[in-house]
Amino acid sequence: MSVSSSRLAISASLFPLYFHVFSHNAFRRKVAAIGGMSAQIPIKNDPQANEVAMSKVRADKLREVTAGHDGTWIAHPLIETIAREIFDKHMLGPNQVRTLSSTPQRCLMVCVFAVL
């Protein structure tokens, strides 16, 4: 079966499945699963806007570490403390290979059916 690439846009509901499959494949190949970079950076001279942006960074990094990523990218040096605190709290060792499971094949099937 062929699916048009225009129908393969990743929706927010498919991201958790994608990240699970990504981590699984990285660990299967014995490489680290590194998360992405948050689109948010610190905002000067506006504490409220800065807190909103940093809460988005916290949520993004928490999603990454709970999805099984071993590390992450950051867009600004001031975000390093946030990322380190979250990964130190939720990552129980030097990597998350222990999260390797046999479920990505099922997740991938769900992803494919979701775009059809």
C-alpha positions in Angstrom: 0.0 0.0 0.0 1.3 3.4 -0.9 0.4 6.5 1.1 0.9 10.1 -0.2 3.6 11.9 1.6 1.2 14.8 2.0 -0.9 12.7 4.4 2.1 11.7 6.6 2.3 14.9 8.7 2.9 14.0 12.3 0.1 15.2 14.5 0.5 15.9 18.2 -1.3 12.7 19.0 1.3 10.7 17.1 4.4 12.2 18.8 4.4 9.8 21.8 4.4 6.8 19.4 7.1 8.3 17.3 9.3 9.0 20.3 8.8 5.5 21.6 9.8 3.9 18.2 12.7 6.3 18.0 14.1 5.3 21.4 13.6 1.7 20.7 15.4 1.8 17.4 18.3 3.8 18.9 18.8 1.3 21.8 18.5 -1.7 19.5 21.4 -0.2 17.5 23.3 0.5 20.7 23.3 4.3 20.3 22.0 7.0 22.6 18.5 8.3 22.1 18.8 12.1 22.2 15.8 14.3 22.3 15.2 17.4 20.3 15.5 21.1 21.0 12.8 23.1 22.6 11.7 26.1 20.6 11.6 28.3 23.7 14.4 30.5 25.0 14.6 32.7 28.0 12.8 36.0 27.6 14.5 39.1 29.1 12.6 41.9 30.9 9.3 40.0 31.1 9.2 37.6 34.0 5.7 36.3 33.2 6.5 35.5 29.6 9.8 34.0 30.7 8.0 31.7 33.1 5.5 30.6 30.4 8.4 29.8 28.1 10.4 27.9 30.7 7.3 25.9 31.7 7.1 24.8 28.1 10.8 23.8 28.2 10.2 21.8 31.4 7.2 20.0 29.8 9.2 19.2 26.7 12.2 17.9 28.6 10.0 15.8 30.9 8.3 14.3 27.9 11.7 13.4 26.4 13.1 11.7 29.5 9.9 9.8 30.1 9.8 8.7 26.5 13.2 7.0 27.0 15.7 9.6 25.7 19.2 9.6 27.2 19.8 13.3 26.7 18.6 16.4 25.0 19.5 19.5 23.0 19.1 22.9 24.5 18.7 26.2 22.6 20.3 28.5 25.3 22.8 28.0 28.1 20.3 29.1 30.8 18.1 26.1 29.9 20.9 23.7 30.8 19.9 23.8 34.5 16.3 23.0 33.7 17.2 20.1 31.4 19.8 18.7 33.9 17.4 18.8 36.8 14.7 16.9 34.9 17.0 14.3 33.5 18.8 13.8 36.8 15.5 13.3 38.6 13.9 10.9 36.1 16.8 9.1 34.5 17.9 6.3 36.8 21.2 5.5 35.2 23.7 6.5 32.5 21.2 5.5 29.8 17.7 4.2 29.4 18.3 1.0 27.5 16.2 -0.7 30.1 13.2 0.9 28.5 13.7 -1.3 25.4 10.5 -3.2 24.8 8.8 -5.1 22.0 6.0 -2.6 21.6 7.3 -0.3 18.8 6.0 -2.6 16.1 2.5 -2.3 17.5 3.0 1.5 17.9 4.2 1.8 14.3 1.1 0.0 13.1 -1.1 2.4 15.0 0.8 5.3 13.5 0.4 4.0 10.0 -3.4 3.3 10.4 -3.8 6.8 12.0 -2.6 8.5 8.8 -4.6 6.4 6.4 
